[in-house]
Amino acid sequence: MTGWVDEGREVDVVYLDFSKAFDTVFHNILIGKLRKCGLDEWTGRWIESRLNGRAQRVVISDAESSWRPVASGVPQGLVLGLVLFNIFINDLDEGTECTLKKFADDIKLGRLADTPEGCAAIQQDLDRLESWAKRNLMKFNTGKCRVLHLGRNNPQAPVHFWAPPFKKDKKLLERVQWRATRMIRELEHLLYEERLRELSLFSLEKRRLREDLINTYKYLQGECQEDRARLFSVVPSNRTRGNGHKLEHRKFRLNMRKDFFTLRVTEHWNRLPREVVVSFSGDTQNPPGCDPMQPALGNPVLAGGLD
């Protein structure tokens, strides 16, 4: 979408939020979708037995309400709940013309909005989403829904919460892990860098870099749906120096893309040793001691630290 803005076009991005999303997944609708998604019979029956026949009541001191059957909701706090919810909303984008992204119960819908046809397509897709919500007995929280217009007179840049470009924001985000590691018994007296070494953890900053490099590898291997030609161009090289797979990214006109994935990862990827690129499996489950990326990231802690 920001690529269109960089070309001088105007884009509307609509942010949508379901109201009480995980609590309003009706079991009979979900079970019907589970049967259509190709699950084997045993797994389908197991999930169905997990959802059906449940009841709940409210107890306050010595007062008790009557038992009421539970007809909706997926288990929260479990991976199963997220999987079931994703299956439930999997058909949400059927028939849509706009670019649609889903993240848990949040939805982002975007399209060019500098023509009457583009504006009409956005409205038609919003109507489709509203019809889907009614069919599936869900509601959008209109109080949290917003429209962001990008283009002339409003070249607004997105907030890079997951990859902040400024040092003060990086430190603020790093303190989340800093506080979490201080809660571990017998480690609370250690400095942050020492706690990370004891736990074989990278700092959040280096973990973000590692995930960027992993995603780059996946793009180059064709494992992601995005068109890699739109992200990178590979410049093969037989030179001794370098890893033989030098990347180049597209040039952009506006500053709003200067901290995007393709720009921030290219320099780091091109600095990887050849043996790391060749041996890199992209397996995010490798422990730090077996991670082929570890030599490239070096020490798992931040220079300077937070303590």
N, C-alpha and C positions, 0 to 999 in steps of 0.2 A: 504493500500500500504506500509506504513512504517512497518507493521507487517511482510511483506515479507522481507524487508530489515533487520529487526531484526533477521530473520531466516538465513541471509547470502545470500539471493537471490538478483538479480539485477532487477531494475524496471525503466521503462521509463514513465515519466509523460509529456503529451503534453498539453500545455495551448493554447487555441484558443480564438479568439475575432472576433465578427462580425463587419463589417464596417458599421457605421451609422445604427445600428440594428433597432432602434425604428422608424426610418424614412423610412425604406425600406420594411416594412410589407405591401405587396400589398393587397388591400381590397378584391378583388375578390377571392384570394386564402384563405384569412382569413375567409371570409364568408362561403366558402365551408367547412372549418374545423369546424366552429361553428355548422353547420348543422349536422356534424357527431359526435359531442361530447355529444349529448343528451340534449342540451338546449331546453326548451319549446318554442313553436312557437312564443309566444308573446315577450319573451326576445330576441330571435333571430332577430325578425323584428325590435325591438327597437334599438339594436346594429347596425343593417344594415342601418337603417335610420340615425343613428348618424354618420356613416362613409361615406355614399354615398351622392352625390349631393353637395359636398363642393368645393369651389374654393378659390384661394388666389392670391394676387398681392403684388408687392413691391412698397413702397412709400418713396422717398427721397426728402425732402423739397417739392417743387411743382411738381416734376417729378413723374409720375406714370407709372408702367408697365401695360400691358394688363392682364386681368384675365386669370388664368390657372386652369384647373380642378386638384383636389388633388386625385391622384389614390393610394397613399400609405401613411403609417404612422399611428401610434396609438396615442391617447391623452397622452401627457407627463405631469408629475406632478400630475396625478390622479391614484387612485388605479385601475380604469378601464383599463388604458393603460397597467399596469403590468399584469393584468389578461389576457387581449387579447394577449399580447406578449407570455405569458406562454402557452396559448392554441395554438398559432401559431407554437411554437417550440416543442410542446409536443411529436410529432412523430419523433423527431430528432434522438433518440437512437434506433429506430426500426431496428433490425437485427445486432446490434453491439455486438461484443464478449468481448470487453474490459470493464473495469469499467468506467462509464461515469457520471460525475456530472455537473449539470447546475445551474448557478446562474446568473439570468438576462441574459445579452448578453455574458457572459463568460462561457467557457466550459473547463472542465478538463477531459482528457482521459488518462487512465493508465493501465499498464499490465506488467507482468513479461517479461523481455527482455534479459534473459540469455540463451535462446534457439532460434534456427532459426524459430521455429513455433510461438513463442511469438512475435518476431520481425515482421513476416509476418502478424500476426493477427492485430498488431497495424497499419501497412500500409494499410491493407484491410479496417479497420474501418475509417481511414483518407480518403480513397477513397470514402467510403459510405457517409461520412459527406460532402465531396466536391460535390458529386452527389446530395445530399439533398439540398445544398445551391443553386445549379444551377436550380433545379426543382422549388424551391421556390423564385427564382429571388433575392437571397441574395449573399453577398460576405464576405469572411473572410479577415480581415485586416492582411495580412502576416507580416507586420512590427511589429505587437504586438504578434505574435505567437511565442512561445518558447518551447524548449524541456528541461526537467530537468531529468538528469540521476542519479539515486540513487543506491548505491551498492558499490562494491569494488573500492577503490581509490577515492570515492566521497560520503562519508557518510554525505551528507549535511542535516542539520536540517531545517525544515520549520520555517517561521517567524510567531509567534503567535500574530498577531496584535490584534485579538479579545480577547485574554486572555494572555497579556504579563506577563512573569514570573519575570521581574525585576522592582524594585520600581520606577526607573527613568522613565521607559516606562509607568507604571501605572499612574504616575502623569501627564505625557505628554498627555495621553489619557483622563484623568479626566478633564483637562483644557478645553476640548471641551464643556462639560456641565457647567463648571465654567463660561466660556465666555457667553454661551447662557442664563444662569440664570441672569447674570448682565445686560442683555438687557431689562429685565422686569421692567416696570415703578414702582417706589415706593419700589423696592427691591434692587436697585443698590447700596445703601449705607450699606446693611447688609453683614455680613461675609457669606462665602459660606455655612457653616453648617446651619446658620440661614435661608438662602434662601431655602435650601432643606427642612427644617422643615415647612416653610410657604407654600411650594408647595407640601408637602407630597411626596417628592421624596427620593429615595435612591441614594447614590453615584453610579457612573458607576461600580465601583469595586463590590459593593454589589448587583447591578442589574445583573452583570455577574454571580455571585455566585448563585443568585436566579434562573436564567435561567438554570444553570447547574443542580441544584437540581430538577427543574421542569422536565427537560429532563430525569434525572435519574428515576423519578417517572413514566414517560411515558414508558421508556424502561421496567421497572419492571411490568407494567400493559399490556405490549404487544401492545402499541399504535404506536410504531415506527417500521419501516421495518427492521432495523438492527437486527441481531441475538443476543439476549441479552446474550446467553451463551458465546459468543465470547468477551463480554465486562465485565460482572460481574459474580460472583457466589454468591448466597445468602446463608448465614449461619444462619438458624433459631435458635432462642434462647428464652428460657423462663425465663432468668435471670431478676431480678428486674431492674438492671442497664442496660441502653441501650434501643434501640427502638424495639428490637426483630427481626429486619431485617438487620443484619450486612452484609455488602458487602465486598467482596474480589476481587481484580483485578489481571489480569494476570501479571506474572513477565516478564520483558523485559531485553534483553541483552545490548542494546545500550541506550545512554543518550538521543537520539533524541526523545524518547517517554516519557521522564520524566515529561513533562508538558502537556501531552495529557489529554483529558476529563476524561477518566477512572481513571487516577492517581490523578488528582487534586481534583476530587469530592468525592472520596471514604471516606477520612477522615472527610470531612464536613457532609456527609450523616450519617455516623456512630455516629456522635455527636448529631444528631437531637433527641429531646425528643420523647418518644413513642407517646404522644398525638398528636404531629405535624404530624408524619408519618401516624397515623390512620385517622386524620381529613383532611389531605392534599388532595385537590381536583385536583391540577394541573391546575386550571383555571387562566390563565395569565391575565384575565381581572378584577380580584378582586381588588377593591381599597385598598390602604395600610391599612386602618382601619379595613378591613374585611379579610385581607390576613392571612391564617393559617400559613404561613411561617414567618410572621413578628416577633413572639417571638424568633425564632431561629436566625434571622438576627440582632435582637436588634435595637439599634439606627440607623436611616437611613443614618447616615453620617460617613465619614471616621475619624478615629482617627488622630488628628494632622491637617487635612485639608490642604487647599491650600493658604488661605489668610494670 
